[in-house]
Amino acid sequence: MFIDSGRIIVILCKEAHLMTTREELKVDTARDEWEKLISQGWRRTKPVWEDS
């Protein structure tokens, strides 16, 4: 699992996304992180590119 962080930069009234860091988690750590997010109320969503 990768955790990407970044920021939104406004240039000439347009928003651009700038990725600042990427952290790779091993399987066991990723599972622990997933369980933590779910317990905090996060929910799985469909990808925006999925057709349906």
MDAnalysis code that builds the backbone (N, CA, C; Angstrom):
import MDAnalysis as mda
import numpy as np

u = mda.Universe.empty(156, n_residues=52, atom_resindex=np.repeat(np.arange(52), 3), trajectory=True)
u.add_TopologyAttr("name", ["N", "CA", "C"] * 52)
u.add_TopologyAttr("resid", np.arange(1, 53))
u.add_TopologyAttr("resname", ["MET", "PHE", "ILE", "ASP", "SER", "GLY", "ARG", "ILE", "ILE", "VAL", "ILE", "LEU", "CYS", "LYS", "GLU", "ALA", "HIS", "LEU", "MET", "THR", "THR", "ARG", "GLU", "GLU", "LEU", "LYS", "VAL", "ASP", "THR", "ALA", "ARG", "ASP", "GLU", "TRP", "GLU", "LYS", "LEU", "ILE", "SER", "GLN", "GLY", "TRP", "ARG", "ARG", "THR", "LYS", "PRO", "VAL", "TRP", "GLU", "ASP", "SER"])
u.atoms.positions = np.array([
    [0.854, -1.159, 0.000],
    [0.000, 0.000, 0.000],
    [0.900, 1.222, 0.000],
    [0.475, 2.233, -0.745],
    [1.198, 3.490, -0.767],
    [0.341, 4.577, -0.138],
    [0.947, 5.429, 0.644],
    [0.272, 6.600, 1.192],
    [0.928, 7.808, 0.550],
    [0.146, 8.499, -0.288],
    [0.642, 9.691, -0.968],
    [0.133, 10.923, -0.244],
    [0.996, 11.909, -0.124],
    [0.625, 13.186, 0.467],
    [0.993, 14.280, -0.510],
    [0.263, 15.359, -0.437],
    [0.557, 16.459, -1.338],
    [-0.196, 17.700, -0.931],
    [-0.238, 18.646, -1.858],
    [-0.959, 19.880, -1.609],
    [-1.543, 20.384, -2.911],
    [-2.532, 21.240, -2.778],
    [-3.159, 21.869, -3.929],
    [-2.574, 23.266, -4.059],
    [-2.116, 23.580, -5.244],
    [-1.531, 24.883, -5.515],
    [-2.443, 25.611, -6.499],
    [-2.764, 26.845, -6.200],
    [-3.599, 27.642, -7.093],
    [-2.689, 28.538, -7.935],
    [-2.748, 28.327, -9.245],
    [-1.952, 29.117, -10.187],
    [-2.900, 29.687, -11.233],
    [-2.953, 30.998, -11.317],
    [-3.813, 31.672, -12.297],
    [-5.243, 31.143, -12.248],
    [-5.783, 31.061, -11.039],
    [-7.172, 30.632, -10.791],
    [-7.426, 29.169, -11.153],
    [-6.380, 28.385, -11.324],
    [-6.538, 26.947, -11.586],
    [-5.841, 26.184, -10.480],
    [-6.422, 25.047, -10.104],
    [-5.824, 24.223, -9.062],
    [-4.924, 23.163, -9.682],
    [-3.725, 23.057, -9.179],
    [-2.793, 22.010, -9.589],
    [-2.428, 21.201, -8.349],
    [-2.264, 19.905, -8.520],
    [-1.932, 19.023, -7.407],
    [-0.441, 18.724, -7.433],
    [0.197, 18.859, -6.304],
    [1.621, 18.602, -6.182],
    [1.837, 17.500, -5.160],
    [2.333, 16.341, -5.607],
    [2.625, 15.249, -4.691],
    [3.949, 15.550, -4.004],
    [3.940, 15.496, -2.674],
    [5.153, 15.838, -1.933],
    [5.862, 14.616, -1.352],
    [5.110, 13.595, -0.947],
    [5.752, 12.402, -0.385],
    [4.984, 11.149, -0.784],
    [5.665, 10.031, -0.779],
    [5.039, 8.719, -0.989],
    [5.693, 7.756, -0.018],
    [4.854, 7.078, 0.761],
    [5.352, 6.112, 1.745],
    [4.807, 4.737, 1.375],
    [5.687, 3.751, 1.300],
    [5.272, 2.389, 0.996],
    [5.179, 1.601, 2.298],
    [4.031, 0.959, 2.505],
    [3.836, 0.158, 3.709],
    [3.877, -1.318, 3.353],
    [4.487, -2.105, 4.199],
    [4.489, -3.554, 4.030],
    [3.090, -4.084, 4.346],
    [2.809, -5.301, 3.958],
    [1.465, -5.868, 4.049],
    [0.887, -5.781, 5.460],
    [1.608, -6.231, 6.463],
    [1.075, -6.227, 7.830],
    [0.802, -4.809, 8.326],
    [1.702, -3.894, 8.025],
    [1.512, -2.502, 8.433],
    [0.342, -1.880, 7.694],
    [0.191, -2.216, 6.411],
    [-0.917, -1.697, 5.614],
    [-2.257, -2.187, 6.167],
    [-2.317, -3.450, 6.566],
    [-3.564, -3.981, 7.145],
    [-3.913, -3.263, 8.449],
    [-2.912, -3.016, 9.277],
    [-3.146, -2.285, 10.531],
    [-3.652, -0.870, 10.242],
    [-3.052, -0.207, 9.254],
    [-3.467, 1.144, 8.881],
    [-4.904, 1.142, 8.354],
    [-5.238, 0.160, 7.520],
    [-6.593, 0.036, 6.969],
    [-7.615, -0.137, 8.094],
    [-7.337, -1.007, 9.041],
    [-8.252, -1.229, 10.164],
    [-8.416, 0.042, 10.991],
    [-7.341, 0.796, 11.173],
    [-7.401, 2.057, 11.913],
    [-8.301, 3.062, 11.189],
    [-8.146, 3.173, 9.872],
    [-8.972, 4.111, 9.108],
    [-10.451, 3.721, 9.164],
    [-10.746, 2.450, 9.011],
    [-12.134, 1.974, 9.067],
    [-12.741, 2.269, 10.443],
    [-11.971, 2.072, 11.509],
    [-12.483, 2.327, 12.860],
    [-12.728, 3.820, 13.096],
    [-12.063, 4.682, 12.303],
    [-12.254, 6.128, 12.420],
    [-13.395, 6.634, 11.542],
    [-14.091, 5.713, 10.846],
    [-15.233, 6.111, 10.041],
    [-14.970, 6.213, 8.549],
    [-13.756, 5.950, 8.091],
    [-13.474, 5.972, 6.661],
    [-14.219, 4.827, 5.999],
    [-14.624, 5.002, 4.755],
    [-15.331, 3.971, 4.010],
    [-14.737, 3.820, 2.622],
    [-14.814, 2.613, 2.097],
    [-14.349, 2.337, 0.744],
    [-15.315, 2.974, -0.246],
    [-14.794, 3.570, -1.287],
    [-15.618, 4.160, -2.344],
    [-15.210, 3.575, -3.686],
    [-16.063, 3.766, -4.679],
    [-15.717, 3.317, -6.018],
    [-14.713, 4.289, -6.620],
    [-13.759, 3.777, -7.390],
    [-12.836, 4.670, -8.087],
    [-13.612, 5.576, -9.052],
    [-13.143, 6.766, -9.245],
    [-13.835, 7.699, -10.144],
    [-13.746, 7.258, -11.597],
    [-12.818, 6.395, -11.941],
    [-12.669, 5.949, -13.318],
    [-13.454, 4.675, -13.614],
    [-14.136, 4.120, -12.611],
    [-14.887, 2.882, -12.807],
    [-16.198, 3.170, -13.513],
    [-16.522, 2.366, -14.521],
    [-17.788, 2.518, -15.237],
    [-18.876, 1.721, -14.539],
    [-19.997, 2.382, -14.255],
    [-21.174, 1.670, -13.728],
    [-22.302, 2.584, -13.439],
])
